[in-house]
C-alpha cells in the first residue's frame, strides 16, 4: 500500500504560487502578441492549423467548424467559441488592416452584430497569410510538442512582413495590457528597409516613411506629437475622429454626412446615442439621424432643422459622442519570452533579427538539401561513366543489400549513392537523362555557392531580406486610409465638405432642364422614355460621379458652375428642373455647351470657347473653379449682339477648325491661340465680312485622318476629308468648302467631325427627322455642295444636326 503524502502549507503561499503560474501563462501564452510575428498563440495556432490542412487562399473555402475542431483537437485545448471568435476577428476588414483569413458568410458587422455560427460560415487563409507562413516547412522556426505530445506546433511564424505593426494588436492579461494600432503595409516595410540600411535610424527619420497609424476604418488622426512620443517610448495619445462633411440642403437646411468612423467604434451604438440626445432635447437642432450605409460604404446622415448651422452641432457631437475618441498607444509585446514595452526601433529590430534568423535557417536547410542531392547526382554521374562495370557488379550480387555493399567496396560509392544507383530505373540510362544530370549538377553547384555566400556574408543575407520585403510591398501595398493632421485643436471646423461617391446619369436639355438620375432609375427605364417637352432635345447626357462638377456655358458668354451632387435628383421618366430655378439667368440666355469635369487641377487642359462673330479663346481649366456659384460667371466678354456658340475641353496638342456660314474654313494649331484669363474677350479666330458669322468651331486630332460632314441650310449634306482644308494661321479668311452658286447659294448650317461608322440626325422645325449613315455618303471635294437630303421647303427649316449616341 502506497504511503499517502500531505503537505501542510499556508494558503497565501499556495494562492501566490498558483496565481503566479496562471499569470505567467496568460501573459506569455494567451493575451499578448509576439514581437516577431505579431500574433497571439491562438491566432498562430489557427493559421498554422489551416496551413497544415491545405486550407489556403488558392484552394476552395472550407467550413469554419472544421478548422475550429482541428485547432481545438490538435493545438489549443480551450473552448470552441474562443477559437472561432479569434478566427472571425482576423477576417473582419474593419478590425484588421490586412485580413489574415477570408470568410464567406456573415462574419459580423461594424454595428456589433454577431457572426453566424461556425457551422454556417466558411473560411480559408488569405493571400497575405501565405507570407506569414512561407518557408515554415524549412526548419526556419522552432517547433515544440503540442499539449498532448502527439504533434508539433511552431512557437513563432516566419512572418515575411512586420505583422505586429501592420495589423496591430489589442489584449488584456494579468498586470499587462497592450494596444498597438494597425499601420500601412508599404510604410511599415519602408521603415524596416530604412532600419536595415541605417541600423541607428532615429524615430524622426523613421517617421519620414512611417507617418503614423493607418486604421482599416479610415478616419482622421490628430496629433503628430502623440505618435512620435509613442514611437519613442511605447506610450502616447492621439485623437481619432470621424470623417464628416456638412452639406447644404434645399430650404436653407444643412446636414452632416459621416463617411468614416474612428477605429473600433460601434456604428449602431453611436447612431443610437446621437438619436437619444435628440429625443432628450439636448440637441434641439437635429431633425433626424439616419444610417444610410449600404454595400457602397458607410454613411450616417444627421439632418439639421431649418436655419440651424451644422458646424456647431458637429463640434458638440465630436465632444460628446464616439465621433471622436482618444486612442492610447500601449505597445507591449512578448520579446525574448517576457512582456516588454516596445518602441518603434525595438519593434523593427526584433523583426529584423527574426528575419535574419529565418533566412539563415532557411538557407542552411536549402543548402543541406542541395548538398545531399548533389552527392547523389555525383554518384549517378560516376555510375553512368562506368556503367558496364556497375551493371556487371549488380548482376553478380545476391540481393539488393549485397549489390549495395559490392558497389561501395569496389567503386567507393557511399551508402546513399549506392541506394540511388540500385534504385535507378532503366529509362534513366538514355542520353537525355545523362544531359539532365549534368545540367542538374551545374544548377546545384551554383545554388550551393549562392547559399554558402549568403550564410558567410551578412550583407548578402540583408540583401535577400530586402528583396523579399520589396516583393511583398509590390504585391500587397494599399493606399493609406487614415488622414493624419499635425495638431489636435487646429481643425475645429474647417473640414472640406465630403460628398459620398455615387455614379449618376447627368442630363441637360436644350431648353435648360437639368437633373441627375440614379443608375437604378436609368437602368429601370433602360435609357428610354426620357421626360422632356415636345420641342426640346437632349444637349448632354453623361455618367458622372456625384463628386464631379458640371460647367454649363450660355449664349451670353457666361458659365454656370454646378457640383453634380447639388443637381436635383430626379427620376429618368420625370421632367428635370429648369436651370433658372437653381441659378438666375436672363430670359433670352440659352445653354450652348455642357462640360463634365472630374477634377480641375489637370495640367495642359483648357476650355476653348468661340462666338458667332468669330472671337475665340482658351483659358486654363484650373481658372474655372469657384467657391461661390449662386449666379452665372462671365467667361467671354461679348461685344454688342455677339453670342457664344460653343465651349469644349481641349489640350494644347489639338487643332482648331473654324467654318463661316459662307463656307470659308480655316485650320490651325491650338498653340496659335494664346492662353488668357477667364473674363477676357478672346482673339479673332477667322476674318468675317459683314453679314457673315461663325457657323461651326471644331476641335481636331492633329495628324489623324479625319472627316467632317457639312450640312447646309437648304438640306444638303456633304462628307469631306479635313485634309481638303490646308493648315494655316489664325485670323485668316480661309478657303471655301462649298461651291458658290449665284442663285439661292448654299450656306453652312453646321459642320461636324465624324467617324465613318457614325449616324447623323437632321431635324426640321416641323419635327421631321432624317437619319443618315456617314458611311453611305461618298467623299466629296471642297468645290461640291453634296446631295440634298432634307426638303426644307416642305418640312421646314433645319433646327438641329447631331451625331446619334450609340447605346
Helices and strands as residue ranges (DSSP letters): H 11-26, I 27-31, H 41-52, E 62-63, H 64-74, H 80-89, E 101-104, E 122-125, H 129-133, G 136-138, E 143-145, E 152-154, H 163-167, E 169-172, E 177-180, H 185-197, H 203-206, E 220-222, H 224-233, E 235-241, E 243-249, E 253-260, H 267-279, E 286-291, E 300-304, H 310-320, E 324-330, E 332-335, E 338-341, H 344-385, H 387-395, H 400-411, H 415-422, G 426-429, H 431-456, H 458-476, E 483-485, E 503-509, E 513-518, H 519-525, E 538-545, E 549-554, E 558-563, G 564-566, E 577-578, G 579-581, E 591-597, E 606-611, E 615-620, G 621-624, E 633-634, E 644-650, E 654-660, E 664-669, G 670-672, E 683-684, E 694-701, E 707-712, E 716-721, G 722-724, E 735-736, E 748-754, E 759-764, E 769-773, G 774-776, E 787-788, H 792-795, E 798-803
